[in-house]
Amino acid sequence: MKIHKLICFVMFGLFLIGCSSTSVKLDATATTQNSVLPTETKTPVRTATNTATPSQIPTPILTLPPEQANKSLQELLWNNPECSAPCFMGVTPGETTLEETNLLFTPLDPGYSCELDENNTGECSTSHRFDTDLAIYIWLSIESGIVESLQIPIILPNDQSLQTRKDWLVISPEYMIKQYGVPSKVNIFADLGPTPTYAIDMYFDAYDMIYSYGSYDFGVDLRVCPKSDRFEGISIWMGKNPVNPPLEAVPLEEATTMTRKEFSDLLTSDTDGACFTLNKAAFP
């Protein structure tokens, strides 16, 4: 499996350093249901009690130093060509085991933890903040020792210059369309209140994958520019049974004058900003 190569990469780093370290555990930011940011503050979960006899207790997995963990996470996120959808960060829902997940994430975050019942069903979670202030949270739903789905909220830095934006361009709307084709569904949420905000939800049913992009860079003219607007965050769902997926919003065809094909062509064109205007009547 592809995950084994990734685990070997992490474990090789441990072999070189032969010591443990610590890194910062993040607190997820509370937000509204329609935002792409985390929907609730996550309380760190406990690892299930190990009832194995001393001869059965596995050798503890060492934690990488912060710099090494940071580099490994960057490789998993932005430079991981062997892990394309439905794989994300070395995890493929429906295939990756709990044991493989533990081997992958334990060295990267001392706060990685799981809350599981006697059937190895429950949730595992981890998080990381990069030097650019980009923060990622990973919540894995485990069913009978197999990863069933992933939810990955990503908080983007305030600085979204070309230098920092390039770090996450591989999960931008235009890149996802280039990589996986015309989305099977596109929904748009818009809040026209005192602090206008919008979100674009792209569904790729063939890969059991949803990407949601949220922005406050939204004027009274209802103009949306996905290639140049400053996104607050991106949320990703992987798996056939995603946990807390986006609420149903207005279909693209009602929110704009475009079809999904026209939307995809616009975002993958050389047009700066790839802007379009929302139909105000669709957002009472």
VEXTI-919960 format. One record per residue (C-alpha): residue number from 1; x, y, z. Coordinates in pm, 1 decimal. Last residue first. Example, Ala and Ser with C-alpha at 12.3 -4.5 7.8 and 13.67 -1.06 7.14 Angstrom:
<atoms>
+-----+----------+----------+----------+
| num |     east |    north |       up |
+-----+----------+----------+----------+
|   2 |   1367.0 |   -106.0 |    714.0 |
|   1 |   1230.0 |   -450.0 |    780.0 |
+-----+----------+----------+----------+
</atoms>
This chain:
<atoms>
+-----+----------+----------+----------+
| num |     east |    north |       up |
+-----+----------+----------+----------+
| 284 |  -3288.9 |   3604.9 |     27.1 |
| 283 |  -2989.7 |   3443.0 |   -145.9 |
| 282 |  -3102.9 |   3325.3 |   -491.5 |
| 281 |  -3241.0 |   3671.6 |   -568.2 |
| 280 |  -2889.1 |   3812.2 |   -535.0 |
| 279 |  -2767.6 |   3614.6 |   -836.3 |
| 278 |  -2394.7 |   3586.7 |   -779.3 |
| 277 |  -2140.1 |   3764.4 |   -996.7 |
| 276 |  -1837.7 |   3599.1 |  -1156.9 |
| 275 |  -1461.4 |   3637.9 |  -1135.6 |
| 274 |  -1184.4 |   3412.0 |  -1269.7 |
| 273 |   -933.0 |   3615.7 |  -1065.4 |
| 272 |   -712.2 |   3675.0 |  -1365.4 |
| 271 |   -835.4 |   3474.9 |  -1664.1 |
| 270 |   -577.8 |   3213.7 |  -1766.4 |
| 269 |   -847.6 |   2947.7 |  -1771.4 |
| 268 |   -890.0 |   2668.0 |  -1516.6 |
| 267 |  -1142.3 |   2861.3 |  -1308.2 |
| 266 |  -1346.6 |   2971.1 |  -1608.5 |
| 265 |  -1353.4 |   2626.0 |  -1768.8 |
| 264 |  -1473.8 |   2472.3 |  -1443.0 |
| 263 |  -1754.7 |   2725.0 |  -1403.1 |
| 262 |  -1856.1 |   2675.8 |  -1766.6 |
| 261 |  -1865.6 |   2296.8 |  -1713.8 |
| 260 |  -2061.2 |   2333.2 |  -1388.2 |
| 259 |  -2315.7 |   2549.5 |  -1574.2 |
| 258 |  -2307.2 |   2924.0 |  -1534.1 |
| 257 |  -2572.3 |   3196.5 |  -1491.0 |
| 256 |  -2507.5 |   3210.4 |  -1117.7 |
| 255 |  -2664.7 |   3105.8 |   -784.7 |
| 254 |  -2931.1 |   2892.1 |   -950.8 |
| 253 |  -2691.9 |   2691.0 |  -1170.5 |
| 252 |  -2436.7 |   2679.6 |   -888.4 |
| 251 |  -2681.5 |   2502.4 |   -658.8 |
| 250 |  -2771.4 |   2701.4 |   -344.5 |
| 249 |  -2655.8 |   2538.9 |    -20.2 |
| 248 |  -2694.1 |   2199.1 |    145.2 |
| 247 |  -2506.4 |   2199.7 |    474.1 |
| 246 |  -2142.3 |   2104.6 |    441.3 |
| 245 |  -2040.8 |   1757.3 |    568.0 |
| 244 |  -2055.6 |   1681.4 |    942.9 |
| 243 |  -1894.2 |   1334.4 |    923.2 |
| 242 |  -1838.5 |   1199.3 |    572.4 |
| 241 |  -1985.3 |    856.3 |    486.9 |
| 240 |  -1828.3 |    749.8 |    156.1 |
| 239 |  -1488.0 |    891.2 |    243.6 |
| 238 |  -1291.8 |   1216.5 |    230.4 |
| 237 |  -1407.0 |   1557.5 |    353.8 |
| 236 |  -1195.4 |   1869.1 |    307.2 |
| 235 |  -1241.1 |   2212.1 |    462.5 |
| 234 |  -1064.1 |   2522.5 |    336.4 |
| 233 |  -1019.0 |   2842.5 |    533.1 |
| 232 |  -1024.3 |   3219.0 |    542.3 |
| 231 |   -988.7 |   3250.6 |    166.6 |
| 230 |   -851.1 |   3576.9 |     28.0 |
| 229 |  -1004.8 |   3632.0 |   -314.4 |
| 228 |   -767.6 |   3596.2 |   -612.5 |
| 227 |   -847.0 |   3267.5 |   -785.8 |
| 226 |  -1199.5 |   3233.8 |   -644.3 |
| 225 |  -1314.8 |   3581.6 |   -757.0 |
| 224 |  -1673.8 |   3634.8 |   -638.7 |
| 223 |  -1866.9 |   3956.8 |   -702.5 |
| 222 |  -2180.3 |   3998.2 |   -493.0 |
| 221 |  -2180.7 |   4378.4 |   -559.5 |
| 220 |  -2192.5 |   4436.2 |   -183.4 |
| 219 |  -1838.2 |   4301.7 |   -158.6 |
| 218 |  -1701.0 |   3961.7 |    -57.8 |
| 217 |  -1352.7 |   3891.1 |     70.5 |
| 216 |  -1494.8 |   3717.4 |    378.4 |
| 215 |  -1404.0 |   3381.9 |    224.7 |
| 214 |  -1482.6 |   3011.8 |    256.8 |
| 213 |  -1371.2 |   2722.0 |     36.9 |
| 212 |  -1527.6 |   2373.8 |     63.8 |
| 211 |  -1380.6 |   2058.3 |    -89.4 |
| 210 |  -1579.7 |   1732.4 |    -91.1 |
| 209 |  -1448.9 |   1384.9 |   -181.6 |
| 208 |  -1594.8 |   1038.4 |   -233.2 |
| 207 |  -1362.7 |   1007.3 |   -537.2 |
| 206 |  -1626.5 |    956.1 |   -808.4 |
| 205 |  -1854.9 |   1191.6 |   -613.0 |
| 204 |  -1632.5 |   1496.5 |   -655.3 |
| 203 |  -1829.5 |   1765.7 |   -473.5 |
| 202 |  -1727.2 |   2133.0 |   -474.1 |
| 201 |  -1861.9 |   2364.0 |   -202.2 |
| 200 |  -1801.4 |   2736.7 |   -255.2 |
| 199 |  -1844.2 |   2951.1 |     55.0 |
| 198 |  -1943.7 |   3314.0 |     96.8 |
| 197 |  -1920.2 |   3589.9 |    352.6 |
| 196 |  -2075.6 |   3928.1 |    414.5 |
| 195 |  -2018.8 |   4075.4 |    761.8 |
| 194 |  -2328.8 |   4287.8 |    825.1 |
| 193 |  -2547.0 |   4024.9 |    653.3 |
| 192 |  -2530.3 |   3898.9 |    293.4 |
| 191 |  -2443.6 |   3542.7 |    390.3 |
| 190 |  -2369.4 |   3338.0 |     79.2 |
| 189 |  -2348.7 |   2961.9 |     32.7 |
| 188 |  -2267.3 |   2820.8 |   -309.4 |
| 187 |  -2309.6 |   2461.9 |   -424.1 |
| 186 |  -2113.5 |   2280.1 |   -695.0 |
| 185 |  -2194.9 |   1920.9 |   -790.7 |
| 184 |  -2027.6 |   1640.5 |   -987.4 |
| 183 |  -1717.6 |   1857.2 |  -1010.5 |
| 182 |  -1563.7 |   1891.8 |  -1359.7 |
| 181 |  -1226.5 |   1716.8 |  -1371.5 |
| 180 |  -1010.4 |   1560.0 |  -1100.2 |
| 179 |   -666.6 |   1723.5 |  -1127.5 |
| 178 |   -749.3 |   2037.4 |  -1325.2 |
| 177 |  -1063.1 |   2083.9 |  -1117.1 |
| 176 |   -869.2 |   2040.7 |   -792.7 |
| 175 |   -603.1 |   2283.5 |   -912.9 |
| 174 |   -857.1 |   2554.6 |   -995.6 |
| 173 |  -1030.9 |   2525.4 |   -659.3 |
| 172 |   -702.0 |   2543.4 |   -462.2 |
| 171 |   -572.1 |   2225.4 |   -293.6 |
| 170 |   -235.4 |   2215.5 |   -472.6 |
| 169 |   -221.5 |   2595.7 |   -435.6 |
| 168 |   -154.9 |   2543.7 |    -63.8 |
| 167 |    208.5 |   2644.7 |    -30.6 |
| 166 |    185.5 |   2875.8 |   -333.4 |
| 165 |    -31.5 |   3111.5 |   -128.7 |
| 164 |    260.0 |   3198.0 |    101.1 |
| 163 |    486.6 |   3340.2 |   -170.6 |
| 162 |    204.4 |   3472.4 |   -388.2 |
| 161 |     81.3 |   3677.7 |    -94.6 |
| 160 |   -187.3 |   3530.4 |    124.7 |
| 159 |    -82.7 |   3675.5 |    458.3 |
| 158 |   -378.1 |   3618.2 |    686.7 |
| 157 |   -279.3 |   3252.7 |    708.4 |
| 156 |   -521.1 |   2974.3 |    608.3 |
| 155 |   -708.4 |   2755.7 |    856.0 |
| 154 |   -740.9 |   2401.6 |    718.6 |
| 153 |  -1031.0 |   2180.8 |    826.5 |
| 152 |   -969.7 |   1810.9 |    745.8 |
| 151 |  -1252.1 |   1560.7 |    798.7 |
| 150 |  -1160.7 |   1201.8 |    721.6 |
| 149 |  -1372.7 |    891.2 |    668.7 |
| 148 |  -1399.7 |    518.7 |    741.0 |
| 147 |  -1049.2 |    453.2 |    873.0 |
| 146 |  -1044.4 |     82.6 |    959.3 |
| 145 |  -1012.2 |    -72.5 |   1308.9 |
| 144 |  -1377.9 |   -167.2 |   1339.9 |
| 143 |  -1493.0 |    178.4 |   1220.0 |
| 142 |  -1261.1 |    475.6 |   1273.5 |
| 141 |  -1357.3 |    835.9 |   1190.2 |
| 140 |  -1042.9 |   1043.0 |   1144.7 |
| 139 |  -1020.7 |   1407.8 |   1241.6 |
| 138 |   -728.6 |   1606.9 |   1102.7 |
| 137 |   -674.7 |   1972.0 |   1189.5 |
| 136 |   -442.8 |   2194.9 |    984.3 |
| 135 |   -303.3 |   2537.7 |   1066.7 |
| 134 |   -138.2 |   2784.1 |    827.3 |
| 133 |     47.0 |   3036.8 |   1040.5 |
| 132 |    337.0 |   3044.6 |    786.7 |
| 131 |    555.2 |   2864.1 |   1042.1 |
| 130 |    315.1 |   2570.3 |   1031.6 |
| 129 |     48.5 |   2483.5 |   1287.7 |
| 128 |    -35.2 |   2116.3 |   1340.9 |
| 127 |   -329.9 |   1901.3 |   1439.7 |
| 126 |   -420.8 |   1543.2 |   1532.9 |
| 125 |   -735.1 |   1339.4 |   1583.7 |
| 124 |   -860.8 |    983.3 |   1619.1 |
| 123 |  -1228.2 |    887.1 |   1647.3 |
| 122 |  -1442.0 |    586.4 |   1739.9 |
| 121 |  -1458.6 |    215.3 |   1664.2 |
| 120 |  -1180.1 |    -18.1 |   1772.4 |
| 119 |  -1438.3 |   -281.3 |   1875.6 |
| 118 |  -1367.2 |   -232.9 |   2247.8 |
| 117 |  -1441.7 |    137.5 |   2210.4 |
| 116 |  -1207.3 |    401.5 |   2073.2 |
| 115 |  -1096.2 |    752.5 |   2164.2 |
| 114 |   -777.4 |    823.3 |   1975.0 |
| 113 |   -483.3 |   1057.4 |   2022.2 |
| 112 |   -221.8 |   1262.3 |   1840.3 |
| 111 |    -87.7 |   1511.2 |   2095.5 |
| 110 |    272.0 |   1394.6 |   2051.7 |
| 109 |    236.4 |   1497.5 |   1684.3 |
| 108 |    438.4 |   1378.6 |   1385.6 |
| 107 |    572.7 |   1048.7 |   1524.9 |
| 106 |    216.4 |    941.4 |   1624.3 |
| 105 |     70.0 |   1029.1 |   1283.4 |
| 104 |    185.9 |    756.8 |   1042.7 |
| 103 |    234.7 |    462.4 |   1277.9 |
| 102 |   -103.5 |    532.4 |   1439.0 |
| 101 |   -271.9 |    550.2 |   1098.6 |
| 100 |   -114.7 |    220.1 |    993.3 |
|  99 |   -241.8 |     52.1 |   1310.6 |
|  98 |   -589.0 |    202.5 |   1263.8 |
|  97 |   -601.9 |     51.0 |    916.6 |
|  96 |   -608.2 |    230.0 |    581.9 |
|  95 |   -849.0 |     74.7 |    332.0 |
|  94 |  -1203.4 |    213.5 |    361.3 |
|  93 |  -1080.6 |    570.1 |    370.1 |
|  92 |   -733.6 |    606.7 |    214.1 |
|  91 |   -476.6 |    773.9 |    439.9 |
|  90 |   -130.8 |    883.6 |    320.2 |
|  89 |   -203.2 |   1254.3 |    356.1 |
|  88 |   -521.9 |   1215.4 |    150.0 |
|  87 |   -616.1 |    910.3 |    -58.3 |
|  86 |   -947.4 |    911.8 |   -250.1 |
|  85 |   -792.8 |   1097.6 |   -419.3 |
|  84 |   -420.8 |   1110.4 |   -499.4 |
|  83 |   -146.0 |    981.6 |   -269.9 |
|  82 |    150.7 |    888.4 |   -490.4 |
|  81 |    211.0 |   1254.1 |   -576.4 |
|  80 |    273.8 |   1358.7 |   -213.2 |
|  79 |    437.6 |   1699.9 |   -220.1 |
|  78 |    190.6 |   1940.4 |    -60.1 |
|  77 |     31.0 |   1767.2 |    235.6 |
|  76 |    238.9 |   1458.9 |    316.6 |
|  75 |    564.9 |   1634.5 |    230.9 |
|  74 |    469.1 |   1935.5 |    441.6 |
|  73 |    385.6 |   1701.4 |    728.0 |
|  72 |    728.9 |   1539.3 |    705.6 |
|  71 |    903.5 |   1877.7 |    705.0 |
|  70 |    710.4 |   1999.6 |   1010.1 |
|  69 |    777.8 |   1674.1 |   1194.2 |
|  68 |   1150.7 |   1710.7 |   1124.5 |
|  67 |   1153.8 |   2070.4 |   1248.3 |
|  66 |    940.7 |   1987.8 |   1554.6 |
|  65 |   1153.7 |   1689.9 |   1667.2 |
|  64 |   1002.2 |   1352.7 |   1569.9 |
|  63 |    806.2 |   1157.6 |   1828.2 |
|  62 |    913.6 |    804.1 |   1916.7 |
|  61 |    674.3 |    510.5 |   1878.6 |
|  60 |    655.8 |    299.7 |   2194.7 |
|  59 |    737.6 |    -72.4 |   2146.4 |
|  58 |    416.6 |   -272.2 |   2149.5 |
|  57 |    270.4 |   -423.9 |   2470.2 |
|  56 |    212.8 |   -795.7 |   2410.0 |
|  55 |    477.4 |   -930.6 |   2648.2 |
|  54 |    350.4 |   -696.4 |   2921.4 |
|  53 |     -7.6 |   -830.1 |   2884.3 |
|  52 |   -245.2 |   -623.0 |   2676.1 |
|  51 |   -523.3 |   -419.0 |   2839.6 |
|  50 |   -437.7 |    -90.2 |   2669.4 |
|  49 |   -685.6 |    177.6 |   2773.9 |
|  48 |   -826.6 |    372.4 |   2477.7 |
|  47 |   -637.7 |    690.6 |   2398.1 |
|  46 |   -808.5 |    996.0 |   2534.3 |
|  45 |   -958.7 |   1276.7 |   2332.5 |
|  44 |   -851.3 |   1638.8 |   2324.9 |
|  43 |  -1164.6 |   1853.7 |   2336.2 |
|  42 |  -1251.3 |   1984.2 |   1991.7 |
|  41 |  -1398.3 |   2329.2 |   1969.9 |
|  40 |  -1679.9 |   2323.3 |   1720.0 |
|  39 |  -1753.4 |   2373.1 |   1352.0 |
|  38 |  -1392.7 |   2389.5 |   1236.9 |
|  37 |  -1360.1 |   2652.9 |    960.8 |
|  36 |  -1552.0 |   2606.3 |    636.5 |
|  35 |  -1831.1 |   2816.7 |    776.2 |
|  34 |  -2192.1 |   2708.1 |    740.2 |
|  33 |  -2220.3 |   2557.9 |   1089.3 |
|  32 |  -2077.2 |   2864.3 |   1260.5 |
|  31 |  -1735.3 |   2879.1 |   1423.6 |
|  30 |  -1528.2 |   2744.2 |   1713.0 |
|  29 |  -1153.0 |   2736.9 |   1653.7 |
|  28 |   -972.2 |   2408.0 |   1706.7 |
|  27 |   -713.8 |   2421.4 |   1984.4 |
|  26 |   -367.9 |   2336.8 |   1863.3 |
|  25 |   -110.7 |   2098.6 |   2010.9 |
|  24 |    238.5 |   2246.8 |   1995.3 |
|  23 |    534.8 |   2016.8 |   1945.4 |
|  22 |    737.9 |   1786.6 |   2163.9 |
|  21 |   1046.8 |   1575.9 |   2122.6 |
|  20 |   1161.6 |   1215.7 |   2124.1 |
|  19 |   1502.7 |   1068.6 |   2048.5 |
|  18 |   1677.4 |    831.0 |   1811.0 |
|  17 |   1745.3 |   1108.1 |   1555.8 |
|  16 |   1832.0 |    904.2 |   1247.6 |
|  15 |   1604.0 |    610.3 |   1321.4 |
|  14 |   1316.7 |    851.7 |   1381.4 |
|  13 |   1368.6 |   1008.3 |   1040.1 |
|  12 |   1362.9 |    660.0 |    888.0 |
|  11 |   1031.0 |    601.6 |   1067.2 |
|  10 |    873.9 |    899.8 |    892.0 |
|   9 |    987.8 |    797.3 |    545.4 |
|   8 |    902.1 |    432.4 |    613.8 |
|   7 |    550.6 |    540.3 |    713.1 |
|   6 |    513.9 |    725.4 |    384.0 |
|   5 |    630.3 |    422.7 |    184.5 |
|   4 |    388.9 |    201.8 |    379.0 |
|   3 |     98.2 |    436.7 |    310.4 |
|   2 |    107.7 |    360.9 |    -59.7 |
|   1 |      0.0 |      0.0 |      0.0 |
+-----+----------+----------+----------+
</atoms>
